[in-house]
Amino acid sequence: MNEPVAGLMLTDDLIFFSRVAATARASGMVVKQARTADALLVLAKANTPSGIILDLRSEEHTSELQS
């Protein structure tokens, strides 16, 4: 059974993502990880999330989103 996706997270930091995902899971929500801006767009189109978390500490993602 697929759980509905509550949110998406753009980050390449696995430790940061796992902490966020564990907190979401404890609240009964599901967060999926995207490692690139392109992957985030694909996931967002497929899952219609309630929210998106962006890791602003990643310069790579910040520059991808600005272009």
LINTABEL-V227679 format. One line per field, one symbol per residue. ss: DSSP state (2 for helix, 1 for strand, 0 for the rest). psi: psi as a letter, one per 30 degrees, with the letter a starting at -180 (. if undefined). burial: I if it has 16 or more other ideal C-beta (glycine too) atoms within 10 Angstrom, else O. A space follows every 10 residues. Layout:
ss = ???
psi = ???
burial = ???
This chain:
ss = 0000001111 0002222222 2222220000 1111002222 2222222000 1111000022 2222220
psi = kkkkkellkj kgjeeeeeee eeeeefgglk kkkkfleeee eeeeeffilf lkkkjffjee eeeeff.
burial = OOOOIIIIII IOOOOIIOOI IOOIOOOOII IIIIIOIOOI OOIIOOIOIO OOIIIOOIOO IOOOOOO
